[in-house]
Amino acid sequence: MGDTLEKNDLAILIESKNPIIVIESHEEARVTELLTKVAIKLKKPLFGWHLTEGLRRVEMTSSHFAPLEDTQKPDDCLKHIKRMERPGIYVLYDFHPFLDEQHPEQVRLVKDIALQFQKHHQTLVLVSHKLKLPEEIRRFSAKFELRLPCNQELEKLIHAEATRWALNNQGRKVRTDKATMQRLVQNLTGLTLSDAQQIIRNLIYDDGAITDCEMDKVNQARYELLDLEGAVHYEYETAHFADVGGMTKLKQWLEMRRKIFISDQDMGLDKPKGIMLVGVQGGGKSLAAKAVAGMWGVPLLRLDFGALYSKWHGESEKNLRESLKLAEMMAPCVLWLDEVEKGISTGDNDGGTSKRVLGTMLTFMQENKLPIFIVATANDISALPPELVRKGRLDEIFFVDLPDYNSRQEIFHIHLSKRKQEPEQFDLQKLAEATEGFSGAEIEQAVIAGLYAAHYGDKPLCDETLLGEVAATSPLSKVMAEKMVALRQWAEGRAVVAN
């Protein structure tokens, strides 16, 4: 059904008398097969040009048509097409290097053929991985995009590759389960058939299994294959909430919404849009942002505001749109806006660029219907634009306060365990009492410093060593006491305490 629609759409585009059709795709074989079907349907001859071969007839028969003489060079090929005056479809593969200001003759020849379309009905189809037409011929062109596979087609592709593997391995079945299969289909969304097929083969042929732990590799490969420009970076390591001390209410809130977000079925509830985490530096906001993606089993993308802004008018908004396009292609995903107040403000000292970027982001947040969960983290609430923090843009605002007594014990337990220590050998209650006013990051650094001190003294880590490092630390809660008070006052009535 999908192939038929795609064939009909391309046929309509050709029949609509567009002299030039642009197809940007890495799937050259699939494009050729589709064009062949369209040519047969329209009863038009189909010619294809490659730099290594020249121009030749393309047919769906066993006959092989040799390339036409003296058509290997780009200008010779175009001159030949122009002289032929023969109605038909002429496919030029990887012609993009010859359509710039360094090649005015080729550009003029393409324009000549386009101008004579009403007389000779010659359709030029330009197929490349990426192609930008010069102004002289852009107005004569139309763009066609290959349809991406739907979930059913991806499932069919997985079953086909599993069957192929079984035939080559004495009938053994590929090991997997239904939930993992659903995640794989979800994580392949946005890829072409050939790219999805390659990833599936790599998964199956590696060990004859498709496992949940391999989904991170799938997301990484998917991000790299999409190859879109922008200021969004894939975070290769996502934490689990087992690595985050405290934040009980935040964990409960996310757990209640997890199934709704990752489900591809309509469950009668709006998918969660996102949250904002406000708090002091080192309080665990960044770790929590990573943990959301780890908990929900989806890729984490971080928007780099430093790479977003450009001195050229309009470029910053364009960079943001390209970045958001990548997020859409990676959906379902978590989009992390780290220290959002530094990237989106409402000042007038940048010619209005930040206001336009804010407008673009707000429009996306309001209109987006795809499963993209935004996690915005902020340290300075005074710099946050009011349009961003009002309800409706995001689902909830959480205030990440300094960890309480129980959370500090949990944080010590986590960081001691991560460094191959036995938490049961330490007085966690005493350590928690001594670190009142410490952030999670400051507790982690006390553990790290204690390990260095123990190693230097050639002795095992103990409570006394840790307490010595704690005593030598001046936490941010003391250095920035006024800011902590202001943050808590702002959060009261505006935000939910994360712990």
Sequence and secondary structure as in RCSB ss.txt:
>XXXX:A:sequence
MGDTLEKNDLAILIESKNPIIVIESHEEARVTELLTKVAIKLKKPLFGWHLTEGLRRVEMTSSHFAPLEDTQKPD
DCLKHIKRMERPGIYVLYDFHPFLDEQHPEQVRLVKDIALQFQKHHQTLVLVSHKLKLPEEIRRFSAKFELRLPC
NQELEKLIHAEATRWALNNQGRKVRTDKATMQRLVQNLTGLTLSDAQQIIRNLIYDDGAITDCEMDKVNQARYEL
LDLEGAVHYEYETAHFADVGGMTKLKQWLEMRRKIFISDQDMGLDKPKGIMLVGVQGGGKSLAAKAVAGMWGVPL
LRLDFGALYSKWHGESEKNLRESLKLAEMMAPCVLWLDEVEKGISTGDNDGGTSKRVLGTMLTFMQENKLPIFIV
ATANDISALPPELVRKGRLDEIFFVDLPDYNSRQEIFHIHLSKRKQEPEQFDLQKLAEATEGFSGAEIEQAVIAG
LYAAHYGDKPLCDETLLGEVAATSPLSKVMAEKMVALRQWAEGRAVVAN
>XXXX:A:secstr
 HHHHHHHHHHHHHHTT SEEEEE S HHHHHHHHHHHHHHHT  EEEEETTTEEEE  SSS      TT SSHH
HHHHHHHHH   EEEEEET GGGSSTT HHHHHHHHHHHHTHHHH EEEEEEESS    HHHHTTEEE       
HHHHHHHHHHHHHHHHHTTTT   B  HHHHHHHHHHHTTS HHHHHHHHHHHHHHHSB  GGGHHHHHHHHHHH
H   SSEEE S    GGGS S HHHHHHHHHHHHHHH  S  SS    EEEEEE TTSSHHHHHHHHHHHHT  E
EEE HHHH  SSTTHHHHHHHHHHHHHHHH SEEEEETTHHHHS   STTTTHHHHHHHHHHHHHHH  SSEEEE
EEES GGGS HHHHSBTTBSEEEEE    HHHHHHHHHHHHHHTT  GGGS HHHHHHHTTT  HHHHHHHHHHH
HHHHHHTTS   HHHHHHHHHT   HHHHTHHHHHHHHHHHTTTSEE  
